[in-house]
Amino acid sequence: MLNIELIQSDTENVRASLLRRGGSVPLDELLKLNDKRKLIQQEVDTLRSERKKVSHQIGLGTRPSKELLSDMKAMGQKVKSLEIEYKSIQQDIRTILLNVPNIPRADVPDGKDESSNQIVRTIEGAVKSVSNFLPYLEIAKALGIIDLRASAKISGSRFYVLNGKGAKLQRSLISWMLDMHIEEHGYEELYLPYLVNTETVTGSGHLPKFSETMYHDQEDDLWLIPTAEVPITSMFRDEILDPDQIPAQFVAHTPCFRREKAASGSQTRGIKRVHQFDKVEMYKFVSPDNSDEELSKLVDNAEEIARQLGLTYRVIELCAGDLGFSAVKTFDLEVWSPGSEDWLEVSSCSNCDDFQSRRANIRYRPKSGAKPIYPHSLNGSGLAIPRILIAILENYQQSDGSVLIPEVLRKYTGFDKIES
C-alpha cells in the first residue's frame, strides 16, 4: 500500500499520478480521517500524561480528593472511548489504502488502456518452418496431444487435457525453465502451497480488488493462488530481515487458478485463456537503490527463455492505465504465433517498489544496527506455459504435420519430434 505520510505531504502529485491510471481515489476522505486520527492520538496522549502526573502525586503520599478520583475515573473512561474510536478510524484508513493502487513511475507512458502501450523492441527468432502455418488446435488435433472434449467432460469449458507427448512437452518446459533460472540466473527454487489465507492474498495486492477473479473456499477461508507471486510475497510477512537476506530472488513452478470471465471468442477457445494453467514465476526482494536495474535483469531473464527457444518476440512497456494494481512499471513479453497470427503474452515483469512489502509488513536492515526499511519487490513470469506450448506447436510445425522439439528441450523430452 502507499505510505500515508507521502499522501499527506505530497497530496497533489500523488493525486495527479493516480489519475494517470484512470478512475478516482478518495484521497480527501483519507486525509480527513488521518487528521482526525492524529487529533485523537494527541488527546489520548494528553489525558494519559495528566493521569500519570496525578498517579505520581498519589504515589508520593498526596491524599486524593473524591473529586480528583472522580476526574481520574472519567479520564480513564475517556481514554478507553478514544482508543476504540482510534482503532475504528485506523481500520477505515487501512480499508481505503488497501483499495488505492500504486503510483506509476513518471517515465511510464500515458494512456488509458493497452492501445497506448509502447513496443520497446522486437527480436526475430531463429525458427525456420513451413510457409503455410496451421493454427495450434488443428496441429494438436491431428497429433492427438490436446483433448478439449475430455476436459469439458471433467470440468467444463476453459480447461484442457494434454495427452502423451503433449504432457511430456509441458513437463519438459517446466523443468528446463526452472533449471535455466536456477543454474544460469541465480534464483533459488521454492515449492509453495497452492491454497493460501486471506492475509497472504491481501499482502500481494490481489485482495480486496480481485476477489471476484479468484477461487475461494469460504469454510476454511483459503484461496487458490492466481500466481506464485501471491505466496512468495508473504514468505517474510511481519518479519524484519537481516542485511544478508537482501537481495533475494526466488523461482517457483505452480499451477495458477483464475475465474476471469472473458466474453466468448477466439481468446477463450482452446488453451489461450483458461481457468487453470502452469507457470514458472520469478520473484525478487531487493534494495530500493537498485530495483530499476533489477527489473531490467528480470526482463532479460524472461527474454532468455524466448531466445533459447528460437521464438520471435517483442517487449512492450505498459502505459499508466494498463498497469497492474501493485506495479509502478511493467514490461510485457509477447511471442509470435504464425498459425494464429497473434502475439501471445507469456510474461509480465513488474517493479512494485515498496507497495507489497508495506502491505505485508516486510522490512529489512540495510546494515547491522540500522533502522529497518521496506524492500522493493519485483515479479515476472518465466514463462507462462500454455501460450509457449502454442508458440512451439505453430513455429516448429513441419510440412508433414509433425512438430519438431526445440533443441534445448530434447534432453528433457527424450524425443525430438511429435508426429501422428
C-alpha positions in Angstrom: 0.0 0.0 0.0 1.0 3.6 -0.3 2.7 5.4 2.5 0.0 7.7 4.1 2.7 10.2 5.1 3.6 10.5 1.4 0.0 11.1 0.5 -0.2 13.8 3.3 3.0 15.6 2.4 2.6 15.5 -1.5 -1.1 15.2 -2.0 -1.5 16.9 -5.4 1.4 15.0 -7.0 0.0 11.7 -5.7 -3.5 12.6 -6.9 -2.2 13.5 -10.4 -0.1 10.3 -10.6 -3.1 8.2 -9.6 -5.4 10.0 -12.1 -3.0 8.8 -14.8 -4.3 5.3 -14.1 -7.9 6.4 -14.6 -10.7 6.4 -12.1 -10.9 8.3 -8.8 -9.3 7.7 -5.4 -10.8 9.2 -2.2 -7.7 11.0 -1.1 -9.6 13.8 0.6 -11.6 11.4 2.7 -8.4 9.5 3.6 -6.6 12.7 4.7 -9.6 13.9 6.8 -9.6 10.5 8.6 -5.8 10.8 9.1 -6.1 14.3 10.6 -8.9 13.0 12.9 -6.7 10.1 13.9 -3.8 12.4 14.8 -6.1 14.6 16.9 -7.4 11.7 18.8 -3.9 10.4 19.4 -2.9 13.9 20.7 -5.9 13.9 23.1 -5.2 10.4 24.3 -1.5 11.3 25.0 -2.6 14.4 26.9 -5.0 12.5 29.1 -2.5 9.8 29.8 0.1 12.4 30.7 -2.4 14.0 33.2 -3.3 10.7 34.7 0.4 9.8 35.1 1.1 13.1 36.9 -1.8 12.6 39.3 -0.8 8.9 39.9 2.8 10.1 40.6 1.5 12.6 43.2 -0.7 10.0 44.9 2.4 7.7 45.0 4.3 10.4 46.9 1.6 10.3 49.6 -0.7 13.1 48.5 -4.2 12.2 49.6 -6.6 12.5 46.6 -10.0 14.1 47.0 -13.2 12.4 45.9 -13.4 15.0 43.1 -9.9 14.1 41.9 -10.7 10.4 42.0 -13.9 11.0 40.0 -11.9 13.0 37.5 -9.3 10.2 37.2 -12.1 7.7 36.6 -13.7 9.9 33.9 -10.3 10.4 32.2 -9.8 6.6 32.2 -13.2 6.1 30.6 -12.5 8.9 28.1 -9.2 7.2 27.1 -10.9 3.9 26.5 -13.6 5.5 24.4 -11.0 7.4 22.3 -8.9 4.2 21.9 -12.0 2.5 20.4 -12.6 5.4 18.1 -8.9 5.5 17.2 -8.9 1.8 16.2 -12.1 2.3 14.1 -10.5 5.2 12.2 -7.3 3.2 11.7 -9.4 0.4 10.2 -11.2 2.9 7.9 -7.8 4.3 6.8 -6.5 0.8 6.1 -9.6 -0.2 4.2 -9.2 2.8 1.9 -5.4 2.3 1.5 -5.9 -1.3 0.5 -8.0 -0.2 -2.4 -5.6 2.5 -3.6 -3.3 1.3 -6.5 0.4 2.0 -6.7 1.8 5.2 -8.3 3.1 4.9 -11.8 6.7 6.0 -12.4 7.0 9.4 -14.0 8.5 7.9 -17.2 5.7 5.3 -17.7 3.8 6.2 -20.9 0.4 8.0 -20.6 -2.7 6.2 -21.8 -5.9 4.7 -20.6 -5.6 1.1 -21.9 -3.4 -1.3 -23.9 -3.8 0.7 -27.1 -1.3 3.2 -25.6 1.3 0.5 -24.7 4.7 1.0 -26.4 6.8 -1.6 -28.2 10.3 -1.4 -26.9 11.9 -3.9 -29.2 11.1 -6.8 -31.4 13.5 -9.7 -31.8 13.4 -12.1 -34.8 13.6 -15.7 -33.9 15.8 -18.4 -35.4 13.0 -20.9 -36.2 12.5 -21.6 -39.9 9.4 -23.7 -40.6 6.8 -24.3 -43.2 5.3 -21.4 -45.2 1.6 -22.3 -44.7 1.2 -22.3 -40.9 -1.8 -24.0 -39.3 -3.3 -22.8 -36.0 -2.2 -24.9 -33.0 -5.6 -26.5 -32.4 -5.6 -28.1 -35.8 -2.0 -29.3 -35.3 -2.8 -30.6 -31.8 -5.9 -32.4 -33.0 -4.0 -34.2 -35.8 -1.3 -35.2 -33.3 -3.8 -36.2 -30.6 -2.0 -34.2 -27.9 -4.7 -31.8 -26.6 -8.1 -33.1 -25.7 -10.7 -30.4 -25.1 -13.6 -32.9 -25.2 -12.2 -34.8 -22.2 -11.6 -31.6 -20.2 -15.1 -30.3 -20.9 -16.5 -33.6 -19.6 -14.2 -33.5 -16.5 -14.5 -29.8 -15.6 -16.4 -27.7 -18.2 -15.2 -25.1 -20.6 -11.8 -23.3 -20.4 -9.8 -26.3 -19.2 -7.6 -28.7 -21.2 -6.1 -32.2 -21.1 -2.7 -32.9 -22.5 -2.0 -36.4 -23.8 1.2 -38.3 -24.3 4.0 -36.3 -25.8 2.0 -33.1 -25.3 2.0 -33.7 -21.5 5.7 -34.6 -21.6 6.5 -31.4 -23.6 4.8 -29.3 -20.9 6.6 -31.1 -18.1 9.9 -30.7 -20.0 9.3 -27.0 -20.5 8.7 -26.5 -16.8 11.9 -28.5 -15.8 14.0 -26.7 -18.3 12.8 -23.2 -17.3 13.4 -23.9 -13.7 16.9 -25.2 -14.4 17.7 -22.1 -16.6 16.6 -19.7 -13.8 18.4 -21.6 -11.1 21.7 -22.5 -12.8 22.1 -19.6 -15.2 20.3 -16.7 -13.5 20.9 -17.5 -9.8 17.4 -17.9 -8.5 16.5 -20.2 -5.5 13.8 -22.7 -6.2 10.7 -22.8 -4.0 7.9 -25.4 -3.7 4.8 -23.4 -2.5 1.3 -24.0 -1.2 -1.4 -23.6 -3.8 -4.0 -22.6 -1.2 -3.3 -19.5 0.9 -5.0 -17.5 3.6 -6.6 -14.1 3.2 -3.7 -12.2 4.8 -1.4 -13.6 2.1 -3.6 -12.6 -0.8 -4.0 -9.1 0.7 -0.3 -8.7 1.1 0.4 -9.2 -2.6 -2.3 -6.7 -3.6 -4.8 -9.2 -5.1 -7.3 -8.6 -2.3 -9.6 -6.9 -1.9 -9.7 -5.7 -5.6 -9.5 -9.0 -7.4 -11.7 -11.2 -5.1 -14.1 -12.0 -7.9 -11.4 -13.3 -10.2 -10.1 -15.9 -7.7 -11.4 -19.2 -6.3 -12.2 -19.1 -2.6 -13.1 -21.8 -0.1 -15.2 -20.0 2.4 -15.3 -22.7 5.0 -11.6 -22.7 5.6 -11.0 -19.1 4.2 -8.4 -20.3 1.7 -7.8 -19.0 -1.8 -6.4 -20.9 -4.8 -3.4 -18.9 -6.0 -3.7 -16.9 -9.3 0.2 -16.8 -9.5 3.2 -17.8 -7.3 3.7 -14.1 -6.7 1.0 -14.3 -4.0 2.6 -16.9 -1.7 6.1 -15.7 -2.3 5.2 -12.2 -1.2 4.1 -13.4 2.2 7.1 -15.7 2.9 8.5 -12.9 5.1 5.3 -11.3 6.2 5.6 -9.4 9.5 9.4 -10.0 9.7 12.5 -7.8 9.8 15.2 -9.4 7.6 18.9 -9.3 8.3 21.2 -7.4 5.9 22.5 -10.6 4.3 18.9 -11.7 3.3 18.5 -8.9 0.8 18.7 -9.2 -2.2 16.8 -12.4 -2.5 15.5 -14.0 -5.7 13.2 -17.0 -6.0 11.7 -19.1 -8.7 8.8 -21.5 -8.5 6.5 -23.6 -10.7 2.9 -23.6 -9.7 -0.5 -24.1 -11.3 -2.4 -20.8 -11.5 -6.2 -20.6 -11.0 -8.3 -17.7 -12.3 -12.0 -17.2 -12.6 -11.7 -14.3 -15.0 -14.8 -14.2 -17.2 -13.9 -13.1 -20.7 -16.6 -13.0 -23.3 -16.8 -16.0 -25.7 -14.5 -15.7 -28.7 -11.1 -16.8 -30.1 -9.3 -16.0 -26.8 -11.5 -18.4 -24.8 -11.4 -21.3 -27.2 -8.5 -23.8 -26.8 -5.8 -23.1 -24.3 -5.0 -19.4 -24.7 -7.1 -18.2 -21.8 -8.1 -20.9 -19.3 -9.1 -21.2 -15.6 -6.1 -23.4 -14.7 -2.6 -23.2 -16.2 1.0 -23.8 -15.2 3.6 -21.0 -14.9 7.2 -20.6 -13.8 7.4 -17.4 -11.7 10.4 -15.2 -10.8 10.4 -13.0 -7.8 12.9 -10.6 -6.1 13.2 -8.7 -2.9 15.8 -6.0 -3.4 17.2 -2.7 -2.1 15.3 0.4 -3.1 18.6 1.7 -4.5 18.8 -0.7 -7.4 15.2 -2.0 -8.1 15.1 -0.5 -11.6 18.4 -2.3 -12.5 16.9 -5.5 -11.1 13.8 -5.0 -13.2 15.9 -4.9 -16.4 17.6 -8.1 -15.3 14.2 -9.7 -14.7 13.0 -8.8 -18.2 16.3 -10.2 -19.7 15.8 -13.4 -17.7 12.4 -13.8 -19.3 13.7 -12.9 -22.7 16.4 -15.5 -22.5 13.8 -18.3 -22.4 12.3 -17.0 -25.6 15.7 -16.6 -27.2 16.8 -20.1 -26.3 13.5 -21.4 -27.8 14.3 -19.6 -31.0 11.0 -17.7 -31.0 10.2 -14.3 -32.4 9.2 -12.0 -29.5 8.7 -8.4 -28.6 8.9 -6.4 -25.3 6.2 -3.9 -24.6 6.1 -1.2 -21.9 2.7 -0.8 -20.4 1.1 2.6 -20.2 -0.2 4.0 -16.8 -3.8 3.0 -17.5 -2.8 -0.7 -18.2 -0.5 -1.2 -15.2 -1.4 -3.9 -12.7 -2.7 -2.7 -9.3 0.6 -3.2 -7.4 3.1 -2.1 -10.2 4.9 1.1 -10.8 6.4 -0.1 -14.0 5.8 -3.1 -16.2 7.2 -4.7 -19.3 5.3 -7.5 -21.1 6.9 -10.2 -23.2 4.9 -11.4 -26.2 5.8 -14.2 -28.6 4.6 -14.5 -32.2 2.4 -17.4 -33.2 2.3 -17.6 -37.0 -0.6 -20.0 -37.3 -2.9 -18.0 -35.1 -1.4 -14.8 -36.5 -1.3 -13.4 -33.0 1.1 -12.0 -30.4 0.7 -14.0 -27.2 1.6 -12.5 -23.8 3.9 -15.0 -21.9 5.4 -12.8 -19.2 4.6 -9.6 -17.4 7.6 -8.2 -15.4 6.9 -5.6 -12.8 8.6 -3.4 -10.2 6.2 -2.9 -7.3 8.6 -0.6 -5.2 7.7 -1.0 -1.5 3.9 -1.3 -2.2 3.7 -5.1 -1.4 6.3 -5.0 1.4 4.2 -2.3 3.2 1.0 -4.3 2.8 2.8 -7.5 4.1 4.8 -5.6 6.7 8.2 -6.9 5.4 11.2 -4.9 6.4 15.0 -5.3 6.4 18.1 -3.7 7.9 20.4 -2.3 5.2 23.3 -2.9 7.6 23.7 -4.2 11.2 22.0 -2.0 13.7 20.4 0.2 11.0 16.8 1.3 11.1 14.6 -1.2 9.2 13.2 -0.1 5.8 10.9 -1.7 3.3 12.5 -3.6 0.4 11.2 -3.3 -3.1 9.6 -6.4 -4.7 9.6 -7.5 -8.3 7.9 -10.3 -10.1 7.7 -11.8 -13.6 6.7 -14.9 -15.4 9.5 -17.0 -16.6 7.3 -18.1 -18.6 3.6 -19.0 -18.7 3.3 -22.5 -20.2 0.1 -22.8 -22.3 1.0 -19.9 -24.7 4.6 -21.1 -25.0 3.1 -24.5 -26.0 1.0 -22.8 -28.6 4.1 -20.9 -30.0 6.2 -24.1 -30.2 3.4 -26.0 -32.0 2.9 -23.2 -34.5 6.6 -22.2 -35.1 8.0 -25.7 -35.2 5.3 -27.4 -37.3 6.6 -29.2 -40.4 5.1 -29.8 -43.8 4.4 -33.4 -43.0 2.2 -32.4 -40.0 4.8 -33.2 -37.4 6.3 -30.8 -34.8 10.0 -30.6 -34.1 11.0 -30.2 -30.4 13.3 -27.2 -29.8 16.8 -28.4 -29.4 17.2 -27.1 -25.8 14.3 -29.3 -24.7 15.3 -32.6 -26.3 17.3 -33.9 -23.4 14.2 -33.3 -21.2 11.6 -34.8 -23.6 13.7 -37.7 -24.7 12.4 -37.3 -28.3 13.0 -34.7 -31.0 9.6 -34.8 -32.8 5.9 -35.2 -32.2 4.2 -37.0 -35.1 1.0 -38.8 -35.7 
